[in-house]
Amino acid sequence: MSRQSFTSCTPSIRLPGTLSFPSRTFSACARLRIGSPAWPKQPAAATISDNQIATLAAKPLHSLTLADLVRHGNPPLSTEALFSSANFTLSLLPIRLAHRIQALRNLPFIVVSNPHIARIYGNYVHSLSTLLPYQERRITTLEDESRFTEVMADLVQTHSNTIPGLARGFMECRKYISPAEVTKFLDEHLRTRIGTRLIAEQHIALHLSSHPHSPGGVSPTSNVSSTHVGVIDTALRPAEIIRHCETFVSEICELKYGVRPTVIINGQPDAQLAQVPTHLEYIITELLKNAFRATVEHGQEREPIEVTIAASPSTTGSPPVTAESIKPPQSPESAGSPLTSDESIPCVTIRIRDRGGGISPDILPNIWAYSFTTFGEDEAMDVSNGNLDALNTISGAGGDSSSLAGLGYGLPLGRAYAEHFGGGITIQSMWGWGTDVYLNLRGLGKNILVTD
């Protein structure tokens, strides 16, 4: 049984969606426009020429690290630190958007003409056009910073459904583009997109939690744990995320099958490290729903799913990481270096073991392929048309996965989240017995450098 399925110019088009900030900032994001002053004029969107896109796309991508995201300090930020965060964000996003526009233009014309992919192309052009006016000057006033943060919120909302759109577009165009081309495009696109969203969401979260924008100096997100630096939890406990995801997956599993396997957590449940909670939630949810489904359908619902947490020696008992304890890269040239074996980098490995019968040798080579699914053709088209059952409505990071069920993006996307900051997912299957999935997470270290 498969482990994966639980499942050229285009006008700018605004794509409605749902903001996908961590749950702690939902209410604050809703107040973003209300809480900001009513500025007399928002900078007009720029007209983008092909030369501008080509010039930006020719610049190298900055390799994003967790250290980059916490370099501006613990919130609430000072006014100068807030300006620094805004200008750092502005220095990165136009280049990233231009890279994606250029990559979309390089696809076969008939693929880019697909309505889903054409809409995504238009969204990227629209977002870049709204950012270009800010590139002409540095952000040095609270008025400009507030306007810029509104643009960031619009960007996150506009691109909230990018991955489902790509999934449907490539499914409809599968006669005109090879699986190898799709995999190459998506590998690059998804990894770059993860970094792009993190950069934008991090500044929005820092904006919302900083005192210059709060009446009386009271932060709108003051209830957030002090271990949070924007969207990063510097003392995240994977065991808590696992229990949260277990509850959610168990309820939906029982709704569909009438039973729910139990989950046992052993090893070092008190281990902690710096990570993005929403990313880990997506990964764990994807892995647990596969384990639950395989266990139940193999008739082993009485056998518990065993989750073992093992922390590296430097992680066990370590104090929470603070922004002040991290030195950012000394220069942009240092970005893109390979991962180091620095033992000071906190690492946590999570093993999810089940008795779900393992993965068929015929299926195993395909589990990391985008759009691979054990759904039949008719079922896959039903999913594409929005006909999902309860098990396939599980949501995850970025507001994407609720509409990705059955499209074969679960495990590849989960691996992309895990690998973004130097982790990874490996699978060991014992056909006829069960499967072990190993999720490796890397936390915040002084020398973590990854290439998007």
C-alpha positions as CSV (number, residue, x, y, z in Angstrom):
1,M,0.0,0.0,0.0
2,S,1.3,3.4,-0.9
3,R,2.6,5.6,1.9
4,Q,2.1,8.8,-0.1
5,S,-1.6,9.2,-1.0
6,F,-3.8,10.1,1.8
7,T,-5.0,11.5,0.1
8,S,4.5,35.4,-23.3
9,C,2.8,37.9,-21.1
10,T,-0.2,37.2,-19.0
11,P,-2.1,40.0,-17.3
12,S,-1.8,40.3,-13.5
13,I,-4.6,38.6,-11.7
14,R,-5.3,38.8,-8.0
15,L,-5.7,35.4,-6.5
16,P,-7.9,35.4,-3.3
17,G,-6.6,33.2,-0.5
18,T,-6.1,32.9,3.2
19,L,-3.2,34.3,5.1
20,S,-1.1,31.5,6.4
21,F,0.7,33.0,9.3
22,P,1.1,30.8,12.4
23,S,-2.1,30.6,14.4
24,R,-0.8,32.9,17.1
25,T,-0.7,35.8,14.6
26,F,-4.0,35.3,12.8
27,S,-6.0,37.9,14.8
28,A,-3.1,40.4,14.8
29,C,-2.8,40.1,11.0
30,A,-6.5,40.8,10.6
31,R,-5.8,44.1,12.5
32,L,-2.8,45.0,10.4
33,R,-4.6,47.5,8.2
34,I,-6.8,48.8,10.9
35,G,-4.0,49.3,13.4
36,S,-1.8,51.2,10.9
37,P,-2.3,54.9,10.1
38,A,-4.3,55.7,7.0
39,W,-1.5,56.8,4.7
40,P,-2.6,59.4,2.0
41,K,-1.1,57.4,-0.9
42,Q,0.1,53.9,-1.5
43,P,3.0,53.7,-4.0
44,A,1.7,52.8,-7.4
45,A,2.6,49.5,-8.9
46,A,5.5,49.8,-11.4
47,T,5.4,48.7,-15.0
48,I,7.9,45.9,-15.4
49,S,10.0,45.5,-18.5
50,D,11.6,42.3,-19.7
51,N,15.0,43.9,-19.1
52,Q,14.2,44.6,-15.4
53,I,13.1,41.0,-14.9
54,A,16.2,39.6,-16.7
55,T,18.5,41.9,-14.6
56,L,16.9,40.8,-11.3
57,A,16.8,37.1,-12.3
58,A,20.5,37.2,-13.2
59,K,21.4,38.1,-9.6
60,P,22.2,35.1,-7.3
61,L,19.7,34.1,-4.6
62,H,20.7,34.7,-1.1
63,S,20.9,31.5,0.8
64,L,18.4,31.8,3.6
65,T,19.4,30.6,7.1
66,L,17.5,30.5,10.4
67,A,20.2,32.9,11.6
68,D,19.0,35.4,9.0
69,L,15.5,35.3,10.3
70,V,16.5,36.1,13.9
71,R,19.3,38.5,13.2
72,H,17.3,41.6,14.0
73,G,16.7,40.6,17.6
74,N,13.9,39.5,19.9
75,P,10.6,41.3,19.6
76,P,9.5,43.9,20.3
77,L,12.1,45.5,18.0
78,S,13.4,49.0,18.2
79,T,12.5,51.3,15.4
80,E,15.9,50.9,13.8
81,A,15.8,47.2,14.0
82,L,12.4,47.2,12.4
83,F,13.7,49.3,9.5
84,S,16.7,46.9,9.2
85,S,14.2,44.0,9.0
86,A,12.2,45.7,6.3
87,N,15.2,46.7,4.2
88,F,16.7,43.2,4.5
89,T,13.4,41.8,3.3
90,L,13.2,44.3,0.5
91,S,16.8,43.4,-0.6
92,L,15.8,39.7,-1.1
93,L,12.2,39.4,-2.4
94,P,12.4,41.2,-5.8
95,I,15.3,38.9,-6.9
96,R,13.4,35.8,-5.7
97,L,10.2,36.8,-7.5
98,A,12.1,37.6,-10.7
99,H,13.8,34.1,-10.6
100,R,10.3,32.5,-10.4
101,I,9.0,34.6,-13.3
102,Q,11.9,33.7,-15.4
103,A,11.5,30.0,-14.6
104,L,7.8,30.1,-15.5
105,R,8.7,31.8,-18.8
106,N,11.1,28.9,-19.6
107,L,8.3,26.4,-19.4
108,P,6.7,25.3,-22.7
109,F,4.3,27.9,-24.0
110,I,1.3,25.5,-23.9
111,V,2.0,24.8,-20.2
112,V,2.3,28.5,-19.3
113,S,-1.0,29.0,-21.2
114,N,-2.8,26.7,-18.8
115,P,-5.2,28.8,-16.8
116,H,-3.9,27.7,-13.4
117,I,-0.2,28.3,-14.3
118,A,-1.0,31.5,-16.2
119,R,-2.7,32.8,-13.0
120,I,0.3,32.0,-10.9
121,Y,2.6,33.8,-13.5
122,G,0.3,36.8,-13.3
123,N,0.5,36.8,-9.5
124,Y,4.3,36.8,-9.5
125,V,4.3,39.7,-12.0
126,H,1.8,41.6,-9.9
127,S,3.8,41.1,-6.7
128,L,7.1,42.2,-8.3
129,S,5.4,45.3,-9.6
130,T,4.2,46.3,-6.2
131,L,7.7,45.8,-4.7
132,L,9.8,47.7,-7.3
133,P,8.8,51.2,-6.2
134,Y,10.2,50.5,-2.7
135,Q,13.6,49.4,-4.2
136,E,14.2,53.0,-5.2
137,R,14.9,54.1,-1.6
138,R,15.6,52.7,1.8
139,I,12.8,52.4,4.3
140,T,13.6,55.0,7.0
141,T,10.2,56.0,8.4
142,L,7.4,54.2,10.2
143,E,5.0,55.3,7.5
144,D,7.0,53.6,4.8
145,E,7.5,50.5,7.0
146,S,3.8,50.2,7.6
147,R,3.0,50.6,3.9
148,F,5.7,48.0,3.1
149,T,4.3,45.5,5.6
150,E,0.9,45.8,4.0
151,V,2.5,45.0,0.7
152,M,4.0,41.9,2.4
153,A,0.6,40.8,3.7
154,D,-0.8,41.2,0.2
155,L,2.0,39.1,-1.2
156,V,1.5,36.3,1.2
157,Q,-2.2,36.3,0.6
158,T,-1.9,36.4,-3.2
159,H,0.4,33.4,-3.3
160,S,-1.3,31.3,-0.7
161,N,-2.7,28.9,-3.3
162,T,0.4,28.6,-5.5
163,I,1.2,25.0,-4.9
164,P,-2.4,23.6,-5.5
165,G,-2.5,25.8,-8.7
166,L,0.8,24.3,-10.0
167,A,-0.4,20.8,-9.1
168,R,-3.6,21.2,-11.1
169,G,-1.9,22.9,-13.9
170,F,0.8,20.3,-14.3
171,M,-1.8,17.5,-14.0
172,E,-3.8,19.0,-16.9
173,C,-0.6,19.5,-19.0
174,R,0.9,16.1,-18.3
175,K,0.7,15.3,-22.0
176,Y,2.9,18.3,-22.9
177,I,5.7,18.1,-20.3
178,S,7.7,15.2,-19.0
179,P,7.7,14.1,-15.4
180,A,11.5,14.8,-15.3
181,E,10.8,18.4,-16.3
182,V,8.1,18.8,-13.8
183,T,10.2,17.4,-11.0
184,K,13.1,19.7,-11.9
185,F,10.9,22.8,-12.0
186,L,9.0,21.9,-8.8
187,D,12.2,21.0,-6.8
188,E,13.5,24.5,-7.5
189,H,10.2,26.3,-7.2
190,L,9.0,24.8,-3.9
191,R,12.4,25.3,-2.2
192,T,12.6,28.9,-3.3
193,R,9.0,29.5,-2.4
194,I,9.5,28.3,1.2
195,G,12.3,30.8,1.7
196,T,10.3,33.6,0.1
197,R,7.2,33.1,2.3
198,L,9.4,32.8,5.4
199,I,11.1,36.1,4.6
200,A,7.8,37.9,4.1
201,E,6.0,36.3,7.1
202,Q,8.9,36.9,9.4
203,H,8.9,40.6,8.8
204,I,5.1,40.8,9.2
205,A,5.3,38.9,12.5
206,L,8.1,41.2,13.7
207,H,6.1,44.2,12.7
208,L,3.0,43.0,14.6
209,S,5.0,42.3,17.7
210,S,6.9,45.6,17.8
211,H,6.0,48.4,20.1
212,P,6.1,51.4,17.6
213,H,2.8,50.1,16.1
214,S,1.1,49.2,19.4
215,P,-1.1,51.7,21.3
216,G,0.5,52.4,24.6
217,G,3.5,50.2,23.8
218,V,1.4,47.0,24.3
219,S,2.3,44.4,21.7
220,P,-0.7,42.9,19.8
221,T,1.1,39.5,20.0
222,S,2.3,39.9,23.6
223,N,0.6,36.5,24.4
224,V,3.1,34.7,22.2
225,S,5.8,32.8,24.1
226,S,9.0,34.7,24.7
227,T,10.8,31.9,22.8
228,H,9.3,33.1,19.6
229,V,11.2,35.4,17.3
230,G,8.7,36.1,14.6
231,V,7.6,32.8,13.0
232,I,10.6,31.0,14.6
233,D,10.2,29.1,17.9
234,T,13.7,29.0,19.3
235,A,12.7,26.4,21.9
236,L,10.3,24.2,19.9
237,R,9.6,20.8,21.4
238,P,8.8,18.3,18.6
239,A,6.9,16.1,21.1
240,E,4.3,18.8,21.5
241,I,3.9,19.2,17.8
242,I,3.5,15.4,17.4
243,R,0.8,15.2,20.0
244,H,-1.1,18.1,18.4
245,C,-0.9,16.5,15.0
246,E,-1.8,13.1,16.5
247,T,-5.0,14.4,17.9
248,F,-6.0,16.0,14.6
249,V,-5.1,12.9,12.4
250,S,-6.7,10.5,14.9
251,E,-10.1,12.3,14.8
252,I,-10.2,12.3,11.1
253,C,-9.0,8.7,10.9
254,E,-11.8,7.6,13.2
255,L,-14.3,9.6,11.2
256,K,-13.4,7.6,8.1
257,Y,-12.5,4.1,9.4
258,G,-14.3,4.0,12.8
259,V,-11.0,3.3,14.6
260,R,-7.8,5.1,15.5
261,P,-4.4,3.6,16.3
262,T,-2.6,4.9,19.3
263,V,0.7,6.8,19.2
264,I,3.5,6.1,21.7
265,I,6.3,8.8,22.1
266,N,9.5,7.6,23.6
267,G,13.2,8.5,23.5
268,Q,13.8,12.1,24.5
269,P,10.5,13.9,24.5
270,D,11.9,17.0,26.2
271,A,14.3,17.7,23.3
272,Q,14.0,21.2,21.8
273,L,15.5,23.2,19.0
274,A,14.8,26.3,16.9
275,Q,12.5,25.6,14.0
276,V,9.4,26.9,12.2
277,P,6.4,25.3,13.9
278,T,4.1,25.4,10.8
279,H,6.7,23.5,8.8
280,L,7.1,20.8,11.3
281,E,3.3,20.6,11.7
282,Y,2.9,19.9,8.0
283,I,5.7,17.3,7.9
284,I,4.4,15.4,11.0
285,T,0.8,15.5,9.8
286,E,1.8,14.1,6.4
287,L,3.9,11.3,8.0
288,L,1.3,10.4,10.6
289,K,-1.6,10.3,8.2
290,N,0.3,7.9,6.0
291,A,1.2,5.7,9.0
292,F,-2.4,5.8,10.3
293,R,-3.9,4.9,6.9
294,A,-1.4,2.0,6.3
295,T,-1.9,0.7,9.8
296,V,-5.7,0.6,9.6
297,E,-5.9,-0.7,6.1
298,H,-3.4,-3.5,6.9
299,G,-5.7,-4.6,9.8
300,Q,-3.2,-3.6,12.5
301,E,-5.1,-0.8,14.2
302,R,-4.4,-2.4,17.6
303,E,-0.7,-2.0,17.1
304,P,0.6,1.4,18.3
305,I,2.5,3.7,16.0
306,E,5.8,4.3,17.8
307,V,7.5,7.7,17.6
308,T,11.0,8.0,18.9
309,I,12.7,11.3,19.4
310,A,16.5,11.4,19.6
311,A,18.5,14.6,20.2
312,S,22.1,15.2,19.4
313,P,24.3,15.6,22.6
314,S,24.5,19.4,22.0
315,T,20.7,19.6,22.0
316,T,19.9,17.7,25.2
317,G,19.6,20.1,28.1
318,S,20.7,23.1,26.0
319,P,19.3,26.5,26.9
320,P,16.9,28.2,24.4
321,V,18.6,29.9,21.6
322,T,18.3,33.7,21.5
323,A,18.7,36.1,18.7
324,E,21.7,37.7,20.5
325,S,23.5,34.4,20.6
326,I,23.6,34.1,16.8
327,K,26.0,35.8,14.5
328,P,24.6,36.4,11.0
329,P,26.8,35.5,8.0
330,Q,29.6,38.0,7.7
331,S,29.0,38.7,4.0
332,P,26.6,37.6,1.2
333,E,29.5,35.7,-0.3
334,S,29.5,33.3,2.6
335,A,25.9,32.2,1.7
336,G,25.6,29.1,-0.3
337,S,28.4,27.2,1.5
338,P,27.7,23.6,2.2
339,L,26.3,22.4,5.4
340,T,29.0,22.0,8.0
341,S,29.4,19.2,10.6
342,D,29.6,21.7,13.4
343,E,28.7,19.7,16.5
344,S,27.2,22.9,18.1
345,I,24.3,22.8,15.7
346,P,21.3,21.3,17.5
347,C,19.9,18.2,15.7
348,V,16.8,16.1,16.4
349,T,15.9,12.9,14.7
350,I,12.3,11.6,14.8
351,R,11.5,8.0,13.9
352,I,7.9,7.1,13.1
353,R,7.5,3.3,13.1
354,D,4.3,1.5,12.1
355,R,3.0,-2.0,11.4
356,G,1.2,-1.0,8.2
357,G,2.7,-3.7,5.9
358,G,5.5,-1.6,4.4
359,I,5.7,-0.2,0.9
360,S,5.4,-2.4,-2.2
361,P,8.7,-2.7,-4.1
362,D,6.8,-1.5,-7.2
363,I,5.8,1.7,-5.5
364,L,8.9,2.5,-3.4
365,P,10.9,4.0,-6.3
366,N,8.1,6.5,-7.0
367,I,7.3,7.9,-3.5
368,W,9.3,11.1,-4.0
369,A,8.0,11.8,-7.4
370,Y,5.6,14.8,-7.7
371,S,2.1,13.9,-8.8
372,F,2.7,10.2,-8.0
373,T,-0.4,8.9,-6.2
374,T,-2.1,5.6,-5.7
375,F,-5.5,7.2,-6.5
376,G,-6.9,6.0,-9.8
377,E,-7.3,8.4,-12.7
378,D,-11.0,9.0,-12.0
379,E,-10.3,9.6,-8.3
380,A,-7.4,12.0,-9.1
381,M,-9.7,14.0,-11.4
382,D,-12.3,14.1,-8.6
383,V,-9.7,15.5,-6.3
384,S,-8.7,18.1,-8.9
385,N,-12.4,19.1,-9.1
386,G,-12.6,19.6,-5.4
387,N,-14.3,16.4,-4.4
388,L,-12.5,15.3,-1.2
389,D,-13.5,13.0,1.6
390,A,-12.7,13.6,5.2
391,L,-9.3,12.0,5.3
392,N,-8.2,14.1,2.4
393,T,-9.1,17.5,4.0
394,I,-6.1,17.5,6.3
395,S,-4.5,21.0,6.2
396,G,-1.0,22.0,6.7
397,A,1.6,24.7,6.4
398,G,1.1,27.6,4.0
399,G,-2.6,26.9,3.5
400,D,-1.8,24.5,0.7
401,S,-2.3,20.9,1.7
402,S,-6.0,20.9,2.2
403,S,-6.4,21.1,-1.6
404,L,-3.3,19.0,-2.4
405,A,-4.7,15.7,-1.1
406,G,-4.5,13.0,-3.8
407,L,-2.4,15.0,-6.1
408,G,0.8,13.3,-5.0
409,Y,2.6,16.3,-3.4
410,G,2.5,15.2,0.2
411,L,5.9,13.5,0.7
412,P,7.9,15.6,-1.8
413,L,6.6,18.8,-0.2
414,G,7.3,17.5,3.3
415,R,10.8,16.6,2.3
416,A,11.3,20.1,0.8
417,Y,10.3,21.6,4.2
418,A,12.6,19.3,6.0
419,E,15.6,19.9,3.8
420,H,15.2,23.7,3.6
421,F,17.3,24.2,6.7
422,G,19.5,21.2,6.4
423,G,17.3,18.3,7.6
424,G,15.8,15.5,5.6
425,I,13.5,12.5,5.4
426,T,14.5,8.9,4.8
427,I,12.3,5.9,4.6
428,Q,13.1,2.2,5.3
429,S,10.4,-0.3,4.4
430,M,10.0,-3.9,5.3
431,W,7.5,-5.2,2.8
432,G,4.8,-7.2,4.5
433,W,5.6,-5.9,7.9
434,G,5.9,-2.1,8.3
435,T,7.8,1.1,7.7
436,D,10.3,3.3,9.6
437,V,10.4,7.0,8.6
438,Y,13.3,9.1,9.8
439,L,12.9,12.8,10.0
440,N,16.1,14.7,10.7
441,L,15.8,18.4,11.9
442,R,18.6,20.9,12.2
443,G,18.1,23.8,14.5
444,L,19.9,27.2,14.8
445,G,23.6,27.0,14.6
446,K,26.3,29.6,13.8
447,N,27.4,27.8,10.6
448,I,24.2,26.5,9.0
449,L,24.2,27.6,5.4
450,V,21.9,26.1,2.8
451,T,21.1,26.8,-0.8
452,D,17.5,27.5,-1.7
